Amino acid sequence: MIEIRNLSVTYSRMTGEGGNASADAVRDVSLAIEKGRLFALAGESGSGKSTVLMAIPGLLPRGTKISGQILLDGKDLLSMKEDELNRIRWRRVALVPQGAMNSFTPVITVGRHVEEVLSVHLGLSKRDSAGRILSLFALAGLDGALASRYPHELSGGQKQRAAIALALACEPGYLLCDEPTTALDVITQQGIITTLKRLSDEKGVGILLVSHDLPLAASAASKLYIMKDGALVEEGDPRTIAAHPRNPHTKALVNALLELEEDPS
């Protein structure tokens, strides 16, 4: 289990006068991610949800003030040094970043990206990596022949699936997905979500899905968390939240969606 306890995050920034200013991005957030389940963290842009996700593998900018605990099987990630975190990244906790192109160097084939991860983190040779790459592509719903393609030769959905294959290279127990369906068409979005649910159900991967798309998040998750202005305002079963939202912000989101569905235009 990954257990986040009372996480608060404050960013510092330079002002126009050469001074420093601070902004509270996350305030006293607590949540948990269990293996074999898909959890969704939803909220509008700027609500702090991606900050929570990036805090888990220790990828927030330098100078960021962080308090609370992030426990991975009982060990606090926030107290670990960089070399300790590097042993956890990829192998135990892996990231699918927002925008699949952020995962790839344009002059290297997508298969070569996976090969490098397998070499650096698992010590596999090029020959040993070949079969593993095909298996990873199949797991992510991709034709293995696409491994020889460059990122620009793939569609948006294919790039996103390749990013998932890359994240799964070292068989992590937890997958952190930051807006993995952004800018994809509805059918491709559903395909990505189906792949993530299969990884959770069949492979036992614990998944945290961050999304601003409330219906998509609710359709995928076994438990839904809602954020607003850096705070967690509601959590529970997605169907219950959709039918009986308690927080005013969640009620407003649900009502807005209902109005869109009822609009004949």
C-alpha positions as CSV (number, residue, x, y, z in Angstrom):
1,M,0.0,0.0,0.0
2,I,1.0,3.6,-0.6
3,E,-0.4,5.7,2.1
4,I,-0.3,9.5,2.0
5,R,-0.8,11.1,5.4
6,N,-1.5,14.8,5.9
7,L,0.5,15.9,2.8
8,S,1.0,19.6,2.4
9,V,3.0,21.2,-0.5
10,T,4.1,24.8,-0.8
11,Y,5.8,26.1,-3.9
12,S,8.2,29.1,-3.7
13,R,8.7,31.5,-6.6
14,M,10.5,34.7,-7.4
15,T,8.5,37.9,-7.5
16,G,9.1,40.7,-10.0
17,E,10.8,42.7,-7.2
18,G,13.4,40.0,-6.7
19,G,11.8,38.7,-3.6
20,N,10.2,35.3,-2.8
21,A,6.5,34.4,-2.7
22,S,4.9,31.1,-1.7
23,A,1.8,29.3,-2.8
24,D,0.1,26.4,-1.0
25,A,-0.6,23.8,-3.7
26,V,-1.7,21.0,-1.5
27,R,-3.2,21.2,2.0
28,D,-3.4,18.3,4.5
29,V,-4.3,15.6,1.9
30,S,-4.6,12.0,3.1
31,L,-5.3,9.0,0.8
32,A,-4.2,5.5,0.0
33,I,-3.5,3.4,-3.0
34,E,-3.7,-0.4,-2.8
35,K,-2.4,-3.1,-5.1
36,G,-4.9,-4.6,-7.5
37,R,-7.2,-1.5,-7.4
38,L,-7.6,1.6,-9.5
39,F,-8.0,4.9,-7.6
40,A,-8.9,8.2,-9.3
41,L,-8.0,11.7,-8.1
42,A,-10.2,14.2,-9.9
43,G,-10.5,17.9,-9.9
44,E,-10.3,21.1,-12.0
45,S,-7.0,22.4,-13.3
46,G,-4.9,23.9,-10.5
47,S,-6.6,21.9,-7.8
48,G,-3.3,20.2,-6.7
49,K,-4.0,16.7,-8.0
50,S,-0.9,16.4,-10.1
51,T,1.2,17.8,-7.3
52,V,0.0,15.0,-5.0
53,L,0.9,12.4,-7.7
54,M,4.4,13.9,-8.4
55,A,5.2,14.0,-4.7
56,I,5.0,10.2,-4.4
57,P,8.1,9.5,-6.5
58,G,9.9,12.6,-5.3
59,L,9.7,14.6,-8.5
60,L,8.6,18.0,-7.3
61,P,10.8,21.0,-8.1
62,R,13.7,21.8,-5.8
63,G,12.9,24.3,-3.1
64,T,9.4,23.0,-2.7
65,K,8.3,22.7,0.9
66,I,6.7,19.4,1.8
67,S,5.3,18.1,5.0
68,G,3.4,14.9,6.0
69,Q,4.2,11.4,5.1
70,I,4.1,9.2,2.0
71,L,4.5,5.6,3.1
72,L,5.3,2.8,0.7
73,D,4.7,-0.4,2.5
74,G,5.4,1.4,5.8
75,K,8.6,3.3,4.7
76,D,8.4,7.1,4.4
77,L,9.4,8.2,0.9
78,L,9.7,11.8,2.0
79,S,12.6,10.9,4.4
80,M,14.6,9.0,1.7
81,K,17.7,10.3,0.0
82,E,17.9,10.5,-3.8
83,D,19.8,7.3,-4.2
84,E,17.2,5.4,-2.2
85,L,14.4,6.9,-4.3
86,N,16.2,6.0,-7.5
87,R,16.0,2.3,-6.4
88,I,12.3,2.6,-6.0
89,R,11.5,4.6,-9.1
90,W,10.7,2.3,-12.1
91,R,11.0,-0.9,-10.1
92,R,8.3,-0.3,-7.4
93,V,6.6,2.9,-8.5
94,A,6.5,4.1,-12.1
95,L,5.1,7.2,-13.8
96,V,3.0,7.7,-16.9
97,P,3.5,11.5,-17.3
98,Q,1.0,13.9,-18.7
99,G,1.4,14.0,-22.5
100,A,2.9,10.8,-24.0
101,M,5.6,12.8,-25.9
102,N,7.1,13.7,-22.5
103,S,8.1,10.1,-22.2
104,F,10.1,9.9,-25.4
105,T,13.2,11.3,-27.1
106,P,12.1,11.9,-30.7
107,V,15.3,10.5,-32.3
108,I,15.1,7.1,-30.5
109,T,12.6,4.4,-31.4
110,V,10.0,3.6,-28.8
111,G,11.4,0.0,-28.5
112,R,14.8,1.4,-27.8
113,H,13.4,3.5,-25.0
114,V,12.1,0.4,-23.3
115,E,15.4,-1.4,-24.0
116,E,17.4,1.3,-22.2
117,V,15.2,1.1,-19.1
118,L,15.6,-2.7,-19.0
119,S,19.4,-2.3,-19.4
120,V,19.9,0.4,-16.8
121,H,17.5,-0.8,-14.1
122,L,17.5,-4.6,-14.6
123,G,20.8,-5.2,-16.4
124,L,19.2,-7.0,-19.3
125,S,21.2,-7.4,-22.6
126,K,19.8,-6.4,-25.9
127,R,19.0,-10.0,-26.7
128,D,17.2,-10.6,-23.4
129,S,15.3,-7.4,-23.8
130,A,13.8,-8.3,-27.2
131,G,11.2,-10.7,-26.0
132,R,10.4,-8.6,-22.9
133,I,9.7,-5.6,-25.1
134,L,7.2,-7.6,-27.2
135,S,5.5,-8.8,-24.0
136,L,5.3,-5.3,-22.6
137,F,3.8,-3.9,-25.8
138,A,1.2,-6.7,-25.8
139,L,0.4,-5.9,-22.2
140,A,-0.3,-2.3,-23.2
141,G,-2.4,-3.3,-26.1
142,L,0.2,-2.5,-28.8
143,D,1.4,-4.5,-31.8
144,G,5.1,-5.5,-31.2
145,A,6.0,-4.3,-34.7
146,L,5.5,-0.7,-33.5
147,A,8.7,-1.1,-31.3
148,S,10.8,-0.1,-34.3
149,R,8.9,3.1,-34.9
150,Y,9.9,6.6,-33.8
151,P,7.5,8.5,-31.5
152,H,6.3,10.8,-34.4
153,E,5.3,7.8,-36.4
154,L,2.7,6.7,-33.8
155,S,-0.8,8.0,-33.2
156,G,-1.7,9.8,-30.0
157,G,-3.3,6.6,-28.6
158,Q,-0.3,4.5,-29.6
159,K,2.1,6.8,-28.0
160,Q,0.1,6.7,-24.8
161,R,0.1,2.9,-24.8
162,A,3.8,3.0,-25.5
163,A,4.3,5.2,-22.4
164,I,2.4,2.7,-20.4
165,A,4.6,-0.2,-21.7
166,L,7.6,1.9,-20.8
167,A,6.3,2.5,-17.3
168,L,5.7,-1.3,-16.8
169,A,9.2,-2.3,-17.9
170,C,10.4,-3.2,-14.5
171,E,7.1,-4.7,-13.3
172,P,6.3,-2.0,-10.7
173,G,3.7,-2.6,-8.1
174,Y,2.2,0.9,-8.5
175,L,1.5,3.0,-11.6
176,L,1.0,6.7,-11.4
177,C,-0.9,8.1,-14.4
178,D,-1.1,11.9,-14.8
179,E,-3.9,12.8,-17.2
180,P,-3.2,9.8,-19.5
181,T,-6.1,10.4,-21.8
182,T,-5.6,14.2,-22.4
183,A,-6.1,15.2,-26.1
184,L,-7.3,11.8,-27.1
185,D,-10.6,11.0,-28.8
186,V,-13.4,9.4,-26.8
187,I,-12.9,5.9,-28.2
188,T,-9.1,6.0,-27.6
189,Q,-9.7,7.3,-24.1
190,Q,-11.9,4.4,-23.3
191,G,-9.3,2.0,-24.7
192,I,-6.6,3.4,-22.5
193,I,-8.9,3.2,-19.4
194,T,-9.7,-0.4,-20.3
195,T,-6.0,-1.2,-20.4
196,L,-5.4,0.4,-17.0
197,K,-8.3,-1.5,-15.5
198,R,-7.0,-4.8,-16.9
199,L,-3.6,-4.1,-15.4
200,S,-5.2,-3.5,-12.1
201,D,-7.6,-6.4,-12.1
202,E,-5.4,-9.1,-13.8
203,K,-1.8,-8.0,-12.9
204,G,-2.5,-6.7,-9.4
205,V,-1.0,-3.3,-10.1
206,G,-2.1,-0.4,-7.8
207,I,-3.0,2.6,-10.0
208,L,-3.6,6.2,-9.2
209,L,-5.3,8.0,-12.1
210,V,-5.2,11.8,-12.1
211,S,-7.8,13.4,-14.3
212,H,-9.9,16.6,-14.6
213,D,-12.5,14.5,-16.4
214,L,-14.9,13.5,-13.6
215,P,-17.1,11.1,-15.7
216,L,-14.0,9.3,-17.0
217,A,-12.5,9.1,-13.5
218,A,-15.7,7.8,-12.0
219,S,-16.1,5.2,-14.7
220,A,-12.7,3.7,-14.1
221,A,-12.1,3.9,-10.4
222,S,-13.0,1.6,-7.5
223,K,-12.6,4.7,-5.3
224,L,-12.8,8.3,-6.2
225,Y,-11.1,11.3,-4.6
226,I,-12.2,14.9,-5.4
227,M,-9.8,17.9,-4.9
228,K,-10.6,21.6,-4.8
229,D,-8.1,24.4,-4.1
230,G,-5.4,22.0,-2.8
231,A,-7.6,20.1,-0.4
232,L,-9.4,16.8,-0.6
233,V,-13.1,17.6,-0.4
234,E,-14.8,14.2,-1.0
235,E,-13.9,10.6,-1.3
236,G,-15.8,7.3,-1.7
237,D,-17.5,5.0,-4.1
238,P,-17.8,6.8,-7.5
239,R,-21.5,5.8,-8.0
240,T,-22.4,7.1,-4.5
241,I,-20.6,10.3,-5.1
242,A,-22.3,10.8,-8.5
243,A,-25.7,10.1,-7.1
244,H,-25.4,11.8,-3.7
245,P,-22.5,14.3,-3.7
246,R,-22.0,15.8,-0.2
247,N,-19.5,18.6,-0.9
248,P,-20.8,21.8,-2.6
249,H,-18.0,21.7,-5.1
250,T,-18.8,18.1,-6.1
251,K,-22.5,18.9,-6.3
252,A,-21.7,21.8,-8.7
253,L,-19.6,19.5,-10.9
254,V,-22.3,16.8,-11.0
255,N,-25.1,19.3,-11.7
256,A,-23.0,20.9,-14.5
257,L,-22.6,17.5,-16.1
258,L,-26.3,16.7,-15.8
259,E,-27.1,20.1,-17.5
260,L,-24.8,19.2,-20.4
261,E,-26.4,15.8,-20.9
262,E,-29.9,17.4,-20.8
263,D,-29.0,20.2,-23.3
264,P,-30.7,19.3,-26.6
265,S,-28.2,21.4,-28.6
